[in-house]
Amino acid sequence: MNNSLETTYTKMVSLEHRKKFAQFFTPVAIAELLVKWLLNNEKLQTVLEPAFGLGVFSRILLSKKNDLEIKCFEVDDVIFGQAKKEFGDKINMLLEDYMYNDWENKYDGIICNPPYFKFHDYDNKNILKEIEKHLKCKLNGFTNLYTLFLLKSIHQLKYGGRCAYIIPSEFLNSDYGKLVKHHLIKTGTLRHIIVFNFEENVFDDALTTACIVLCANDGNSNSVQFTNLQSVKELDKIDEAISNYPIMSDSLNVYSLSKLNPEIKWKIYYQPRNGNRFKKLVPFSNYAKVVRGIATGANGYFTFNLAKAEIFNIDEKYLLPCICHCTDVKKNIFTDSDFEDLKLQGKNVYLLNAINSKDKNVIAYLQKGEAESINRKFLTASRNPWYLLEKRPPAPIWVSVFNRTGLRFVRNKANISNLTTFHCIYPHLNLFADISIDLLFAYLLTDTAKQIFEDNSREYGNGLQKFEPNDLNMGMMLDLNQLSKEYKMEIMKYYSQYLNTHQNNNMTVIDEIFKQQYSI
Ligand SMILES: C[S@@+](CC[C@H](N)C(=O)[O-])C[C@H]1O[C@@H](n2cnc3c(N)ncnc32)[C@H](O)[C@@H]1O
């Protein structure tokens, strides 16, 4: 079997025409693998090809099992005419739009390389309505057509039926993909996601990253296996994945359907973990504990700047120095003088700390709070008294909660508290022996530390990363105790130079030392 039909057609028809219908063809080597998934269902009899083109899948299918009943859909009459010459009456060919037809029929096998259009190039609104009506689900308005083909096909599987799709991997990691992933999980049919991370293009000029999605409506498994392919040489991995069915739950990159989180980018399930490049890793919790910052339940009421303290006549001894906004901290090291600067700039840098105060001005401010029902808010209502501050000693290191450009660690030299804009990091001093907080901090500033933590990040759309305290506690780090005394001293030397000069090349040298000592 070969792609000669497609090659001839490509020469005959303009690129413009092919683009208009998204006619990019599946290479036979890959089509064979999708076909294999369908044929592994011994009861395969009725097959649907929803985006036919020149029918590469049907050609392969019929060459292996000539009694199959195949139906197909195609909207372009030019390619339809060419295909008709090849297939004659061997299959039931319909010149119709798949999305608006055939909802009532079900099949043993559905196989497809659906059209991939840019969002504005097709009638998104009406197709979405059609899908939402039949599947009774809500989807994001930006949901791309290729995923709608997939959801419709899953809906059209008979019990025991299988479906094989090759589509862009975009939906796995995009915002509109979240609801698609919710629905995929809900159907209980998802079995394999095989992602191409090829340097070279899988399809001539159309896609750089594609994935194969294999589903089965058979109740034989509740596991999904992710396979990541780096080059064409690894196509064997697909064959292996397809052949091992039902999926063994203890195989590599296998997750129970109920454990998959549709809200996060799924690359976390298939991309190689950064930590795999290093040896001597230990959980971060061996060295420190990460706890969320102080939650007040009413920041506007509890936070103060100097002017507000003056207006309400609150003495400084009833105010707890505190960082309220992560953007107020510009550098890696936060000092007393940075705190003084923020005070002078009129930033909110205090929290009301009214416990046991008999001061009349403090009492008046508390009464004002009660008059404004601050004491009846969700968090304050659960505290006794309602204005009690959470007990959090100032943390020597802070780490930002949301990040766009990687984790940001700050050494809190000013010994002040922090709101939830940062998490608090408390190093276990007793474990440290000759490791100082500064050595730990020097490590945390390196790209290596950040990359290893990234294995545990939650990603929200637009490249926004979030770390909950436990994502960091359970994240891994290099075991600093395994460094020789000489290297520890060397690192501390560059770290003090960094503190004095703020020159990043010192941090680069530190990172190099870690890489040299811990890389596999
Ligand atoms: C990406 S090509 C795949 C062709 C072939 N199945 C293959 O894998 O080589 C998608 C095909 O679907 C057709 N198509 C586009 N929109 C369609 C629709 N709404 N219903 C049915 N076919 C459609 C295009 O004309 C094109 O031939």
Ligand as a Chemical Component Dictionary entry (heavy atoms), coordinates in Angstrom:
data_LIG
# 
_chem_comp.id                   LIG 
_chem_comp.type                 NON-POLYMER 
_chem_comp.pdbx_formal_charge   0 
_chem_comp.three_letter_code    LIG 
# 
loop_
_chem_comp_atom.comp_id 
_chem_comp_atom.atom_id 
_chem_comp_atom.alt_atom_id 
_chem_comp_atom.type_symbol 
_chem_comp_atom.charge 
_chem_comp_atom.model_Cartn_x 
_chem_comp_atom.model_Cartn_y 
_chem_comp_atom.model_Cartn_z 
_chem_comp_atom.pdbx_ordinal 
LIG C1  C1  C 0  -7.272  16.028 6.511 1  
LIG S1  S1  S 1  -8.115  15.393 5.093 2  
LIG C2  C2  C 0  -7.936  13.670 5.352 3  
LIG C3  C3  C 0  -8.149  12.841 4.153 4  
LIG C4  C4  C 0  -7.888  11.344 4.316 5  
LIG N1  N1  N 0  -8.839  10.737 5.232 6  
LIG C5  C5  C 0  -6.490  11.084 4.810 7  
LIG O1  O1  O 0  -6.313  10.804 5.971 8  
LIG O2  O2  O -1 -5.567  11.150 4.014 9  
LIG C6  C6  C 0  -9.767  15.787 5.515 10 
LIG C7  C7  C 0  -10.796 15.518 4.413 11 
LIG O3  O3  O 0  -12.093 15.826 4.940 12 
LIG C8  C8  C 0  -12.841 16.573 4.002 13 
LIG N2  N2  N 0  -13.785 17.389 4.779 14 
LIG C9  C9  C 0  -13.623 18.654 5.229 15 
LIG N3  N3  N 0  -14.697 19.045 5.935 16 
LIG C10 C10 C 0  -15.564 17.989 5.940 17 
LIG C11 C11 C 0  -16.832 17.772 6.526 18 
LIG N4  N4  N 0  -17.425 18.721 7.233 19 
LIG N5  N5  N 0  -17.427 16.567 6.340 20 
LIG C12 C12 C 0  -16.807 15.597 5.620 21 
LIG N6  N6  N 0  -15.607 15.761 5.042 22 
LIG C13 C13 C 0  -14.969 16.925 5.214 23 
LIG C14 C14 C 0  -11.812 17.354 3.212 24 
LIG O4  O4  O 0  -12.265 17.703 1.933 25 
LIG C15 C15 C 0  -10.639 16.363 3.187 26 
LIG O5  O5  O 0  -10.692 15.584 2.042 27 
# 
loop_
_chem_comp_bond.comp_id 
_chem_comp_bond.atom_id_1 
_chem_comp_bond.atom_id_2 
_chem_comp_bond.value_order 
_chem_comp_bond.pdbx_ordinal 
LIG C1  S1  SING 1  
LIG S1  C2  SING 2  
LIG S1  C6  SING 3  
LIG C2  C3  SING 4  
LIG C3  C4  SING 5  
LIG C4  N1  SING 6  
LIG C4  C5  SING 7  
LIG C5  O1  DOUB 8  
LIG C5  O2  SING 9  
LIG C6  C7  SING 10 
LIG C7  O3  SING 11 
LIG C7  C15 SING 12 
LIG O3  C8  SING 13 
LIG C8  N2  SING 14 
LIG C8  C14 SING 15 
LIG N2  C9  SING 16 
LIG N2  C13 SING 17 
LIG C9  N3  DOUB 18 
LIG N3  C10 SING 19 
LIG C10 C11 SING 20 
LIG C10 C13 DOUB 21 
LIG C11 N4  SING 22 
LIG C11 N5  DOUB 23 
LIG N5  C12 SING 24 
LIG C12 N6  DOUB 25 
LIG N6  C13 SING 26 
LIG C14 O4  SING 27 
LIG C14 C15 SING 28 
LIG C15 O5  SING 29 
# 
